[in-house]
Amino acid sequence: MSSHQSAKANSLDSFWMPFTANRQFKQTPRMFVAADRMHYTTSEGNQVLDATSGLWCVNAGHRRPKIVEAVARQVEELDYAPAFQMGHPKAFELAARLVNLAPDGIDYAFFTNSGSESVETALKMALAYHRVKGNGERFRLIGRERGYHGVNFGGISVGGIVSNRKMFGTLLTGVDHMRHTHDLEKNAYSRNEPEHGAELADDLERIASLHDPSTIAAVIVEPVAGSTGVLPPPIGYLKRLRKICDKHGILLIFDEVITGFGRLGTPFAADYFGVTPDIMVTAKGLTNGIIPMGAVLVKSEIHDAFMNGPEHLIEFMHGYTYSGNPVASAAGIATLDTYEEDGLLTRGAELAEYWADAVFSLKGLPHVIDLRTMGLIGAIELEPIAGEPTKRAFTAFLQAYDKGLLIRTTGDIIALSPPLIIEKGEIDFIFDTLRGILKNLD
Ligand SMILES: Cc1ncc(COP(=O)(O)O)c(C=O)c1O
C-alpha cells in the first residue's frame, strides 16, 4: 500500500455521508462505537441516551438478545436464498405474522429493504392495480405538502419537502399535492390531534374535481407527518380522507414507516385513528433497525386483482434481490416476538400522558413557539434565527450530544421518538437536559 493509500484509509474523507453536513461533521466527528438498550457509547467512551430510536427504527431498544441471536443463527443456517421464483420458510412466516398484526382486511405482505423502496412499491402497486382492473386511465398520484416518503423518485414526487425535491428535475408527472395541515395560529400547543383543520381533507375533493376523479389512482399520506417536524393530523382529518377516497374509487396509502410498530401506543397508526388504508407502507421498526427491511401490506382485493391470467406468468413485475432476505426475515420475526413479549406495541399508550406532560413542561422557554405530542413522539418548534434557518435547532442538537443526549432536528424543530422501552427517569433526563439547553440558547 502506498503512503497515499494508507493516509486515505485512515481519514474520514472518502465517505460522502447521507443527509449530513459533511464538512461540519468531519471537523468534529460524532462517532458511536457500541449500543445497549437506551444508550449509545461514543468513541470517547461517553454514554448518550438515544431519544430518537436511532432514526425512528430501534423501537425495542438496542442490541436486544433475541434479535441478535436470531440474526446470528440465521447467518449460520441459510445466508441467502434467491428472492425470485424460490422461497425460504422465514419470509412466509414473517408475512403471516405481519398481516396478523395489521388491521382486518390487510392480508398480504410484499417485502422491500427500506421505507423508500416500500413507497415506490406501493405507488407501483396502486398504478398496476388499476391497470389490471381495466382502469389504466387512473394514473395520477396525490401526495401532500410537507410529506416525506423517502428519497427515491416516486417518493420525492409525491413528497412535499421542498429542499428534498428542488434539485432533481421534473420528477414524476401526473402528481398533485394537498395542502399540509400545520396551522400554528389556530392549533399551537395542541396535545395529540389538533382541533382545527379536518376540512383540509377536502383538498382531495378539490384536486379530484380539477383532474376528474376517475384519473386518480391513489393518495399517499403519513398518518402523522414525521420528517417535516411531527404534525399530528387534525381531529377527523384521516376519516374524511378515507370517505373521499371511497367515494371516488381512489386507493388510500398510509406511509407508516415511522408510525408502525407501536410508536403511537397501538401496533399501527391505522389502529390509533380507526382508519384502514388500502395499502400500508412499513419499514424501520419492522426489524428494530438491525437489518434493513421494509414491507408493503395490502388488502386482499388488491392482491387478488393480480392473480389472473396463465399461472406460469409472473403477476407483478416488481421485486428486489433482497426482498424477504432470510437474515432480515429472521430479524423481523424475533423483533415481533420481542415487541409482544415486552408489551411494547401498547407501551406508548401507557407512557403517553407522562411523556406529553414532560414535553409541555418546556412551554414558555425562550424561542419555543409550539409543542406537539402523540404516543411516544414529541416535537419542540423553535423560532428560527432571522436569516439563518435551521441553525438554532442544530446548535441545540450539538449541545445535547455533548450533554449525553441524542435528539433529531429538522429545520428548527426538535423531534423526539425514544425507544418504547424508555423509563420515566429517562424521560426526565431528556427534558431536564433540553430545559437546560433551551434556557441559554441564542
Ligand atoms: C414516513 C417515511 N416514509 C419513508 C421513509 C424512508 O425510509 P428509508 O430511509 O428507510 O428509505 C421515512 C424515513 O424517515 C419516513 O419517515
The ligand as an SDF file (V2000), in Angstrom:
LIG
                    3D

 16 16  0  0  0  0  0  0  0  0999 V2000
  -42.7430    8.4200    6.5420 C   0  0  0  0  0  0  0  0  0  0  0  0
  -41.4730    7.9230    5.9280 C   0  0  0  0  0  0  0  0  0  0  0  0
  -41.5080    7.2990    4.7500 N   0  0  0  0  0  0  0  0  0  0  0  0
  -40.4030    6.8250    4.1750 C   0  0  0  0  0  0  0  0  0  0  0  0
  -39.1750    6.9670    4.7720 C   0  0  0  0  0  0  0  0  0  0  0  0
  -37.9450    6.4640    4.0960 C   0  0  0  0  0  0  0  0  0  0  0  0
  -37.3990    5.3880    4.7360 O   0  0  0  0  0  0  0  0  0  0  0  0
  -35.9020    4.9110    4.3900 P   0  0  0  0  0  0  0  0  0  0  0  0
  -34.9850    5.9810    4.8980 O   0  0  0  0  0  0  0  0  0  0  0  0
  -35.7790    3.5990    5.0970 O   0  0  0  0  0  0  0  0  0  0  0  0
  -35.8190    4.7590    2.9130 O   0  0  0  0  0  0  0  0  0  0  0  0
  -39.0930    7.6060    6.0200 C   0  0  0  0  0  0  0  0  0  0  0  0
  -37.7920    7.7830    6.6860 C   0  0  0  0  0  0  0  0  0  0  0  0
  -37.6470    8.5130    7.6360 O   0  0  0  0  0  0  0  0  0  0  0  0
  -40.2700    8.1120    6.6030 C   0  0  0  0  0  0  0  0  0  0  0  0
  -40.2380    8.7790    7.7660 O   0  0  0  0  0  0  0  0  0  0  0  0
  1  2  1  0
  2  3  1  0
  2 15  2  0
  3  4  2  0
  4  5  1  0
  5  6  1  0
  5 12  2  0
  6  7  1  0
  7  8  1  0
  8  9  2  0
  8 10  1  0
  8 11  1  0
 12 13  1  0
 12 15  1  0
 13 14  2  0
 15 16  1  0
M  END
$$$$
